[in-house]
Amino acid sequence: MKQTGAASKMLQGALILSMAMVLSKLIGTLQKIPLQNMGGDAVFGIYNTVYPLYSLMMTIALAGLPAAISKFVAEDEAVGGTGEGLRVMRLSSVLLALLGIVLGAAVYTCAPLIGTWIDNSSVVPAVRTASLALLFVPVMTGMRGFFQGYQNMMPTAVSQITEQCARVAVMIGLLIYLTGIGAKPETIAAGALLGSAAGGAAGLIVMLGYWRRFRRTRRGSAGAVGAAVSAHKASSVRTGQPRQAGRESSWSLLKRILLYAIPVCLGSLAVPLIGMVDSFTVPRLLKAGGAGEAGAMIQFGIYNRGIPIVQLVTMLATSLSVLFIPALAEAKARADRELVGERTRLSLRWFWLLGLAASVGIAILADPLNIALYQDTAGSGVMRWIAFTAVGSALSIISAALLQGVGIVRAPAVHLLAAAAAKTLLNLLLVPQLGITGAAIAGVAAHFLAAALNIALLARSTGLRIRAGAALAKPALMLAGMAVVAGAAALAADAVLSALGLPARLVAAAASVAGAAAGGAVFLAGAVLAKLLTEEELAMLPKIGRPLAALLKRVRLLR
């Protein structure tokens, strides 16, 4: 019964955390749209130049230590709670606070140097305001790791949502104020990034509230950490033994924490590095091509218009990919090589279809999407190229999850590093010739490279056989049908609603929705009718397969 309760608690916690992460990422992605609408492309360009640097700073400060805290606390709780979990929390909090202060001060001081590296001085104020978040976020995420060690995901979920809401509220408030007084683009972008510090402070306040409640309730609980520590102290006094006899020194414990945390941190650096490539190469190359500082930021802002849309696809892919890791790990544990290969093949096929449908849909609807979200059609051609990063990203995400499911953890990070190197080289070659279109093409190639490396390793590890012809032929016909129907539906909606005299952005939004709905329906029907998705295969999809098959039966797409 105890094991069943623990498993139930773990599943409940995973569900809470997953929902909070999806909501948090959705808020974080969509907040870029009012930023561009209110601040303009120059502000949007500065923000998107600095934000990958902010992500990299946070990864360095956060990626490993919260995971280490969670691990050590969980191990301590598993042996009855000896007080080591609290020691880990105290030591790690001090380390995280110092790391945040030192790294934040270094970035703040070196902001002009970073501006020189980027070759654009307008990013300096935004870099400085972004560094302020390091005063709050490291300690906050360390506390999240502590509660996750007890399989209590609610504090993390509440603080994540609070952090994002506070961040967006402060950002929009400062946008309204700064644009109202006619501030310069670099000042407005700095104000937008100040929201990150405000969100971190709000999230930390929430975590401190949970910490206070935890300390108050645990102090009087039998068998809890506080009681165990008190009992240990009392026993030491009665027996005349030193209080800390046999206890690991703080330095030794801290060393063990760091030995666990540093490899995790290094593996996590790969993802923000790809974003950093664009920040440190594209504005510089655009300026060298004659765009000037302001012009380079405007162009870079236009380049980034399509990225939030693609991020919604990758967010969905990331959420779904989590379902496949335990299913594949189970098949691996049974030593059922055939089942491993079958689940791997089906997973890749589903994400290939999802990515293709999303990419073609965004490309076809680029003009109405651009007007609906950003008020005009500037950069729609670039958005069409960026759309195809969705399929590469989807394949990269699911293949990385599948590799984790078979026990290969580090290779996906190495492959992302290779993709970042390829992105750098391609930017240097293509941006001087093609501008931001070249950067978009380089992004597509880099994501496909990461996916190809992952899939090649999967094939070697699982015996997977991929038939390229079959993977392209049937989807190509469905994609053509989807593109025609989606484009026609969007044009029809645009014509009808424009004739009614409705505002252009409302018309474009309605056309985008109509095109997406019509195209999605055609693609799903085609996938089922062409037997790219069968009821048996859908049933193998963890958690959601059977309900989806039942839905398709109700609409008579499955027999």
C-alpha positions as CSV (number, residue, x, y, z in Angstrom):
1,M,0.0,0.0,0.0
2,K,2.8,2.4,0.9
3,Q,4.4,1.8,-2.6
4,T,1.1,2.4,-4.3
5,G,0.6,5.6,-2.4
6,A,4.1,6.8,-3.3
7,A,3.5,6.0,-6.9
8,S,0.2,7.8,-6.9
9,K,1.8,10.8,-5.2
10,M,4.6,10.8,-7.9
11,L,2.1,10.6,-10.8
12,Q,-0.1,13.4,-9.2
13,G,3.0,15.6,-8.7
14,A,4.2,14.9,-12.3
15,L,0.8,16.0,-13.6
16,I,0.7,19.2,-11.5
17,L,4.2,20.1,-12.6
18,S,3.6,19.3,-16.3
19,M,0.5,21.5,-16.3
20,A,2.3,24.3,-14.6
21,M,5.2,24.1,-17.0
22,V,2.9,24.1,-20.0
23,L,1.0,27.1,-18.7
24,S,4.2,28.9,-17.7
25,K,5.8,28.3,-21.1
26,L,2.6,29.4,-22.9
27,I,2.6,32.7,-20.9
28,G,6.3,33.2,-21.6
29,T,5.9,32.6,-25.3
30,L,2.8,34.7,-25.9
31,Q,4.1,37.7,-23.9
32,K,6.4,38.4,-26.9
33,I,3.5,39.4,-29.0
34,P,2.4,42.5,-27.0
35,L,6.1,43.3,-26.6
36,Q,6.4,43.7,-30.4
37,N,3.0,45.3,-30.8
38,M,3.7,48.0,-28.2
39,G,7.5,48.4,-28.6
40,G,8.0,47.8,-32.3
41,D,10.6,45.7,-34.1
42,A,13.6,47.5,-32.8
43,V,12.6,46.8,-29.2
44,F,11.7,43.3,-30.2
45,G,15.1,42.8,-31.7
46,I,17.0,44.1,-28.7
47,Y,14.9,41.9,-26.4
48,N,15.5,38.8,-28.5
49,T,19.2,39.5,-28.7
50,V,19.5,39.7,-24.9
51,Y,17.0,37.0,-23.8
52,P,19.2,34.0,-25.0
53,L,22.0,35.5,-22.9
54,Y,19.6,35.7,-19.9
55,S,18.7,32.0,-20.6
56,L,22.4,31.1,-20.6
57,M,23.0,32.9,-17.3
58,M,20.1,31.1,-15.7
59,T,21.3,27.7,-17.0
60,I,24.7,28.3,-15.6
61,A,23.3,29.4,-12.2
62,L,20.4,26.9,-12.0
63,A,20.6,23.8,-14.1
64,G,22.6,21.5,-11.9
65,L,22.1,22.6,-8.3
66,P,18.3,22.3,-8.0
67,A,18.5,18.8,-9.5
68,A,21.2,17.9,-7.0
69,I,19.2,19.3,-4.1
70,S,16.2,17.3,-5.1
71,K,18.2,14.1,-5.4
72,F,20.0,14.4,-2.0
73,V,16.7,15.4,-0.2
74,A,14.9,12.4,-1.7
75,E,17.7,10.1,-0.6
76,D,17.6,11.5,2.9
77,E,13.8,11.1,3.1
78,A,14.1,7.5,1.8
79,V,16.1,6.6,4.9
80,G,13.7,8.2,7.3
81,G,14.9,11.8,7.4
82,T,18.2,12.4,9.2
83,G,18.4,16.1,8.8
84,E,20.8,15.9,5.9
85,G,18.2,17.2,3.5
86,L,18.0,20.5,5.5
87,R,21.8,20.7,5.5
88,V,21.9,20.3,1.7
89,M,19.3,23.0,1.4
90,R,21.1,25.4,3.6
91,L,24.5,24.9,1.9
92,S,23.1,25.0,-1.5
93,S,21.1,28.2,-0.8
94,V,24.2,29.9,0.3
95,L,26.1,28.7,-2.8
96,L,23.2,29.7,-5.1
97,A,22.9,33.1,-3.5
98,L,26.6,33.8,-3.8
99,L,26.7,32.4,-7.4
100,G,23.8,34.7,-8.3
101,I,25.4,37.8,-6.8
102,V,28.8,37.1,-8.4
103,L,27.5,36.2,-11.8
104,G,24.9,39.0,-11.8
105,A,27.6,41.6,-10.8
106,A,30.0,40.3,-13.4
107,V,27.3,40.5,-16.2
108,Y,26.2,43.9,-15.0
109,T,29.8,45.2,-15.0
110,C,30.7,43.6,-18.3
111,A,27.5,44.7,-20.1
112,P,29.5,47.2,-22.3
113,L,31.9,44.4,-23.2
114,I,29.0,42.1,-24.1
115,G,27.6,45.0,-26.3
116,T,31.0,45.1,-28.1
117,W,30.9,41.3,-28.7
118,I,27.5,41.7,-30.2
119,D,28.7,44.8,-32.0
120,N,25.6,46.8,-30.8
121,S,25.7,49.2,-27.9
122,S,21.9,49.4,-27.7
123,V,21.8,46.0,-25.9
124,V,23.8,47.3,-22.9
125,P,20.8,48.6,-20.7
126,A,18.9,45.4,-21.4
127,V,21.8,43.2,-20.4
128,R,22.1,45.1,-17.1
129,T,18.4,44.8,-16.2
130,A,18.5,41.1,-17.1
131,S,21.4,40.5,-14.7
132,L,19.2,41.7,-11.8
133,A,17.1,38.5,-12.0
134,L,20.2,36.6,-10.7
135,L,19.6,38.1,-7.3
136,F,16.3,36.2,-6.9
137,V,16.0,33.3,-9.3
138,P,18.8,31.0,-8.1
139,V,17.6,30.8,-4.5
140,M,14.0,30.4,-5.7
141,T,14.9,27.4,-8.0
142,G,17.0,25.8,-5.3
143,M,13.9,25.9,-3.0
144,R,11.9,24.3,-5.8
145,G,14.4,21.5,-5.9
146,F,14.1,21.0,-2.2
147,F,10.3,20.5,-2.3
148,Q,10.6,18.3,-5.4
149,G,12.8,16.0,-3.3
150,Y,9.8,15.4,-1.1
151,Q,7.7,14.8,-4.2
152,N,5.7,18.0,-3.4
153,M,5.3,19.7,-6.8
154,M,2.7,22.3,-5.7
155,P,5.2,24.9,-4.5
156,T,7.1,24.7,-7.8
157,A,3.9,24.9,-9.8
158,V,2.5,27.9,-7.9
159,S,5.8,29.8,-8.0
160,Q,6.3,29.1,-11.7
161,I,2.9,30.6,-12.6
162,T,3.3,33.5,-10.2
163,E,6.7,34.2,-11.6
164,Q,5.5,34.4,-15.2
165,C,2.4,36.4,-14.3
166,A,4.4,39.0,-12.4
167,R,7.0,39.1,-15.1
168,V,4.4,39.8,-17.8
169,A,2.5,42.3,-15.7
170,V,5.6,44.3,-14.9
171,M,6.8,44.1,-18.5
172,I,3.5,45.4,-19.9
173,G,3.2,48.1,-17.2
174,L,6.7,49.4,-18.1
175,L,5.9,49.1,-21.8
176,I,2.9,51.3,-21.4
177,Y,4.7,53.9,-19.3
178,L,8.0,54.0,-21.4
179,T,6.3,54.1,-24.8
180,G,4.0,56.8,-23.4
181,I,6.9,59.1,-22.5
182,G,8.6,58.4,-25.8
183,A,11.6,56.5,-24.4
184,K,14.3,55.1,-26.7
185,P,14.1,51.5,-27.9
186,E,17.0,50.4,-25.7
187,T,15.3,51.9,-22.6
188,I,12.0,50.2,-23.5
189,A,13.7,46.8,-24.0
190,A,15.6,47.2,-20.7
191,G,12.2,47.8,-19.0
192,A,10.8,44.7,-20.6
193,L,13.7,42.6,-19.3
194,L,13.3,44.1,-15.8
195,G,10.1,42.0,-15.7
196,S,12.4,38.9,-15.4
197,A,13.8,40.3,-12.1
198,A,10.3,41.2,-10.9
199,G,9.0,37.7,-11.7
200,G,12.0,36.1,-9.9
201,A,11.3,38.2,-6.8
202,A,7.6,37.2,-6.9
203,G,8.4,33.6,-7.3
204,L,10.9,33.7,-4.4
205,I,8.3,35.3,-2.1
206,V,6.0,32.4,-2.9
207,M,8.7,29.8,-2.2
208,L,9.7,31.5,1.1
209,G,6.0,31.3,2.1
210,Y,6.0,27.5,1.4
211,W,9.4,27.2,3.3
212,R,8.0,28.9,6.3
213,R,5.0,26.7,6.4
214,F,7.2,23.6,5.9
215,R,9.4,24.5,8.8
216,R,6.4,25.3,11.1
217,T,4.6,22.0,10.3
218,R,7.7,19.8,10.3
219,R,9.0,21.1,13.6
220,G,6.2,19.4,15.5
221,S,5.8,16.3,13.3
222,A,6.9,12.9,14.7
223,G,9.6,11.3,12.6
224,A,10.0,14.5,10.5
225,V,13.3,16.1,9.7
226,G,13.2,18.6,12.6
227,A,12.3,16.0,15.1
228,A,15.0,13.7,13.9
229,V,17.7,16.3,14.2
230,S,16.5,17.2,17.8
231,A,16.5,13.5,18.7
232,H,20.0,13.2,17.4
233,K,21.2,16.1,19.4
234,A,19.5,14.9,22.6
235,S,21.0,11.4,22.2
236,S,24.5,12.9,21.7
237,V,24.1,14.8,25.0
238,R,22.9,11.8,27.0
239,T,25.7,9.5,25.7
240,G,28.4,12.2,26.1
241,Q,29.3,11.9,22.4
242,P,30.2,14.9,20.3
243,R,27.1,16.2,18.6
244,Q,28.5,16.0,15.1
245,A,30.4,12.6,15.6
246,G,30.5,10.7,12.3
247,R,28.7,13.4,10.5
248,E,30.0,14.4,7.0
249,S,31.7,17.8,6.9
250,S,29.9,20.6,5.1
251,W,32.8,20.9,2.6
252,S,32.6,17.2,1.8
253,L,28.9,17.4,1.4
254,L,29.1,20.5,-0.8
255,K,31.8,18.8,-2.9
256,R,29.4,15.8,-3.5
257,I,26.6,18.2,-4.5
258,L,28.8,20.0,-7.0
259,L,30.1,16.7,-8.5
260,Y,26.5,15.8,-9.3
261,A,25.4,19.3,-10.3
262,I,28.2,20.3,-12.7
263,P,27.7,17.5,-15.4
264,V,23.9,18.2,-15.3
265,C,24.6,21.9,-15.9
266,L,27.0,21.2,-18.8
267,G,24.5,19.0,-20.5
268,S,21.8,21.7,-20.2
269,L,23.9,24.4,-21.7
270,A,23.4,23.0,-25.2
271,V,19.9,24.3,-25.6
272,P,20.4,28.1,-24.9
273,L,23.7,28.0,-26.9
274,I,21.7,27.7,-30.1
275,G,19.8,30.9,-29.3
276,M,23.1,32.5,-28.3
277,V,24.5,31.8,-31.8
278,D,22.0,34.1,-33.4
279,S,22.5,36.8,-30.7
280,F,26.2,37.0,-31.2
281,T,26.3,36.6,-35.0
282,V,23.2,37.9,-36.8
283,P,23.1,41.5,-35.5
284,R,26.8,41.9,-36.0
285,L,26.6,40.5,-39.6
286,L,23.6,42.7,-40.4
287,K,25.5,45.7,-39.2
288,A,28.5,44.8,-41.2
289,G,26.3,44.5,-44.2
290,G,25.3,48.2,-43.9
291,A,22.1,48.0,-41.8
292,G,23.5,50.2,-38.9
293,E,22.8,49.6,-35.2
294,A,19.2,50.5,-35.3
295,G,18.5,48.8,-38.6
296,A,20.2,45.6,-37.4
297,M,17.9,45.5,-34.4
298,I,14.8,46.1,-36.5
299,Q,15.8,43.3,-38.9
300,F,16.6,41.0,-36.0
301,G,13.2,41.8,-34.5
302,I,11.5,40.9,-37.8
303,Y,13.5,37.7,-37.9
304,N,12.2,36.7,-34.5
305,R,8.5,37.1,-35.4
306,G,8.0,33.5,-36.4
307,I,9.9,32.0,-33.4
308,P,7.1,32.3,-30.8
309,I,4.7,30.5,-33.2
310,V,7.2,27.6,-33.7
311,Q,7.8,27.6,-29.9
312,L,4.1,26.7,-29.4
313,V,4.7,23.6,-31.5
314,T,7.9,22.7,-29.7
315,M,6.2,23.2,-26.4
316,L,3.5,20.7,-27.4
317,A,6.1,18.3,-28.7
318,T,8.1,18.5,-25.4
319,S,4.9,17.9,-23.4
320,L,4.0,14.8,-25.5
321,S,7.6,13.5,-25.6
322,V,7.5,13.0,-21.8
323,L,4.9,10.3,-22.3
324,F,7.2,8.1,-24.4
325,I,10.2,7.8,-22.0
326,P,8.6,5.4,-19.5
327,A,6.9,3.4,-22.2
328,L,10.2,2.8,-24.0
329,A,12.1,2.2,-20.7
330,E,9.6,-0.5,-19.9
331,A,10.1,-2.2,-23.2
332,K,13.9,-1.9,-22.7
333,A,13.6,-3.4,-19.2
334,R,11.8,-6.4,-20.7
335,A,14.6,-6.9,-23.2
336,D,11.9,-6.9,-25.9
337,R,14.0,-5.5,-28.8
338,E,11.1,-5.8,-31.2
339,L,8.8,-3.8,-29.0
340,V,11.5,-1.1,-28.5
341,G,11.9,-0.9,-32.3
342,E,8.2,-0.7,-32.9
343,R,7.6,2.0,-30.3
344,T,10.6,4.0,-31.6
345,R,9.4,3.8,-35.2
346,L,5.8,4.8,-34.4
347,S,6.9,7.7,-32.1
348,L,9.2,9.1,-34.8
349,R,6.4,8.8,-37.4
350,W,3.9,10.6,-35.3
351,F,6.2,13.5,-34.5
352,W,7.3,13.6,-38.1
353,L,3.7,14.0,-39.2
354,L,3.0,16.6,-36.4
355,G,6.0,18.6,-37.3
356,L,5.3,18.5,-41.1
357,A,1.7,19.6,-40.6
358,A,2.7,22.4,-38.3
359,S,5.5,23.6,-40.6
360,V,3.4,23.6,-43.8
361,G,0.4,25.2,-42.0
362,I,2.5,28.1,-40.6
363,A,4.2,28.6,-44.0
364,I,0.9,28.7,-45.8
365,L,-0.7,31.0,-43.3
366,A,2.3,33.2,-42.7
367,D,0.7,36.4,-44.1
368,P,-2.5,36.3,-42.0
369,L,-0.6,35.1,-38.9
370,N,1.9,38.0,-39.3
371,I,-0.9,40.6,-39.6
372,A,-2.9,39.1,-36.7
373,L,0.1,39.0,-34.3
374,Y,2.4,41.8,-35.5
375,Q,0.1,44.1,-37.5
376,D,1.8,43.8,-40.9
377,T,3.4,41.3,-43.3
378,A,7.1,42.3,-42.8
379,G,9.2,39.2,-42.8
380,S,6.5,36.8,-43.9
381,G,9.0,35.1,-46.3
382,V,11.4,34.6,-43.4
383,M,8.6,33.3,-41.2
384,R,7.9,30.6,-43.9
385,W,11.5,29.4,-43.6
386,I,11.4,29.5,-39.8
387,A,8.2,27.5,-39.9
388,F,10.2,24.5,-41.0
389,T,12.3,24.5,-37.8
390,A,9.1,23.1,-36.3
391,V,9.5,19.7,-38.0
392,G,13.3,19.5,-37.2
393,S,12.6,20.6,-33.6
394,A,9.8,18.0,-33.1
395,L,12.0,15.2,-34.4
396,S,14.9,16.4,-32.3
397,I,12.8,16.5,-29.2
398,I,11.2,13.1,-29.6
399,S,14.4,11.4,-30.6
400,A,16.2,12.8,-27.5
401,A,13.3,11.5,-25.3
402,L,13.6,8.1,-27.0
403,L,17.3,8.0,-26.4
404,Q,16.7,8.8,-22.7
405,G,14.2,6.0,-22.7
406,V,16.8,3.5,-23.7
407,G,19.3,4.9,-21.3
408,I,21.4,7.1,-23.6
409,V,21.3,10.5,-21.7
410,R,24.3,12.6,-22.8
411,A,24.3,12.1,-26.5
412,P,21.4,14.5,-27.3
413,A,23.2,17.4,-25.6
414,V,26.4,16.6,-27.6
415,H,24.3,16.6,-30.8
416,L,22.8,20.0,-29.9
417,L,26.3,21.3,-29.5
418,A,27.1,20.1,-33.0
419,A,23.9,21.8,-34.3
420,A,25.0,25.0,-32.6
421,A,28.4,24.8,-34.3
422,A,26.7,24.2,-37.6
423,K,24.3,27.1,-37.0
424,T,27.3,29.4,-36.4
425,L,29.1,28.4,-39.6
426,L,26.0,28.6,-41.7
427,N,25.1,32.1,-40.3
428,L,28.6,33.3,-41.2
429,L,28.1,32.0,-44.7
430,L,24.5,32.8,-45.4
431,V,23.6,36.0,-43.5
432,P,26.0,38.3,-45.5
433,Q,24.4,37.0,-48.7
434,L,20.7,36.5,-47.7
435,G,20.3,38.6,-44.6
436,I,17.8,37.3,-42.0
437,T,16.5,34.8,-44.6
438,G,20.0,33.2,-44.4
439,A,19.7,33.0,-40.6
440,A,16.4,31.2,-40.9
441,I,17.7,28.7,-43.4
442,A,20.7,28.0,-41.1
443,G,18.2,27.4,-38.3
444,V,16.3,24.8,-40.3
445,A,19.5,23.0,-41.2
446,A,20.8,23.0,-37.6
447,H,17.6,21.5,-36.2
448,F,17.5,18.8,-38.8
449,L,21.2,18.0,-38.1
450,A,20.4,17.5,-34.4
451,A,17.4,15.3,-35.3
452,A,19.5,13.3,-37.8
453,L,22.3,12.6,-35.3
454,N,19.8,11.5,-32.7
455,I,17.9,9.2,-35.1
456,A,21.1,7.7,-36.4
457,L,22.1,6.8,-32.9
458,L,18.6,5.4,-32.2
459,A,18.9,3.2,-35.3
460,R,22.2,1.8,-34.1
461,S,20.9,1.3,-30.6
462,T,17.5,-0.2,-31.3
463,G,17.9,-1.8,-34.8
464,L,15.4,0.8,-36.2
465,R,15.1,0.8,-40.0
466,I,13.9,3.9,-41.7
467,R,12.4,3.9,-45.2
468,A,12.9,7.5,-46.4
469,G,10.7,6.9,-49.5
470,A,7.7,5.7,-47.4
471,A,8.2,8.6,-44.9
472,L,8.0,11.2,-47.7
473,A,5.6,9.9,-50.4
474,K,2.2,9.6,-48.5
475,P,2.8,12.7,-46.3
476,A,3.6,14.7,-49.4
477,L,0.2,14.0,-51.0
478,M,-1.6,14.9,-47.7
479,L,0.5,18.0,-47.2
480,A,-0.4,19.2,-50.7
481,G,-4.1,18.7,-50.0
482,M,-3.8,20.3,-46.6
483,A,-2.0,23.3,-48.1
484,V,-4.6,23.8,-50.8
485,V,-7.5,23.6,-48.3
486,A,-5.9,25.7,-45.7
487,G,-5.0,28.4,-48.2
488,A,-8.5,28.4,-49.7
489,A,-10.2,28.5,-46.3
490,A,-8.0,31.5,-45.2
491,L,-8.7,33.4,-48.5
492,A,-12.4,32.7,-48.3
493,A,-12.6,33.9,-44.7
494,D,-10.5,37.0,-45.5
495,A,-12.8,37.9,-48.5
496,V,-16.0,37.5,-46.6
497,L,-14.9,39.3,-43.4
498,S,-13.2,42.1,-45.3
499,A,-16.4,42.7,-47.2
500,L,-18.1,43.2,-43.9
501,G,-15.7,46.0,-43.0
502,L,-14.1,44.4,-40.0
503,P,-10.6,45.5,-38.8
504,A,-7.7,44.0,-40.7
505,R,-6.1,42.2,-37.6
506,L,-9.5,40.6,-36.7
507,V,-9.9,39.5,-40.3
508,A,-6.4,38.1,-40.4
509,A,-6.9,36.2,-37.1
510,A,-10.2,34.7,-38.3
511,A,-8.5,33.7,-41.6
512,S,-5.7,32.1,-39.7
513,V,-8.1,30.1,-37.5
514,A,-10.2,29.0,-40.5
515,G,-7.1,27.9,-42.4
516,A,-5.6,26.0,-39.5
517,A,-8.9,24.2,-38.7
518,A,-9.6,23.3,-42.3
519,G,-6.0,22.2,-43.0
520,G,-5.7,20.2,-39.8
521,A,-8.9,18.4,-40.5
522,V,-7.8,17.4,-44.0
523,F,-4.4,16.3,-42.8
524,L,-5.8,14.2,-39.9
525,A,-8.4,12.6,-42.3
526,G,-5.7,11.9,-44.9
527,A,-3.4,10.3,-42.3
528,V,-6.1,7.9,-41.1
529,L,-7.4,7.1,-44.6
530,A,-3.9,6.5,-45.9
531,K,-3.3,4.2,-42.9
532,L,-0.5,6.3,-41.6
533,L,-2.4,6.2,-38.3
534,T,-4.3,3.0,-37.4
535,E,-6.3,2.2,-34.4
536,E,-3.8,-0.4,-33.2
537,E,-0.9,2.1,-33.5
538,L,-2.9,4.8,-31.7
539,A,-3.6,2.4,-28.9
540,M,0.1,2.1,-28.4
541,L,0.4,5.9,-27.7
542,P,0.8,6.3,-23.9
543,K,-2.1,7.9,-22.0
544,I,-3.9,9.6,-24.9
545,G,-3.9,6.9,-27.6
546,R,-7.2,5.1,-26.8
547,P,-9.2,8.3,-26.2
548,L,-8.0,9.7,-29.5
549,A,-8.9,6.5,-31.3
550,A,-12.4,6.6,-29.8
551,L,-12.8,10.2,-30.9
552,L,-11.8,9.3,-34.5
553,K,-14.3,6.4,-34.4
554,R,-17.1,8.8,-33.4
555,V,-16.4,11.0,-36.4
556,R,-16.2,7.8,-38.6
557,L,-12.5,8.3,-39.6
558,L,-11.7,5.0,-38.0
559,R,-13.7,1.9,-38.4
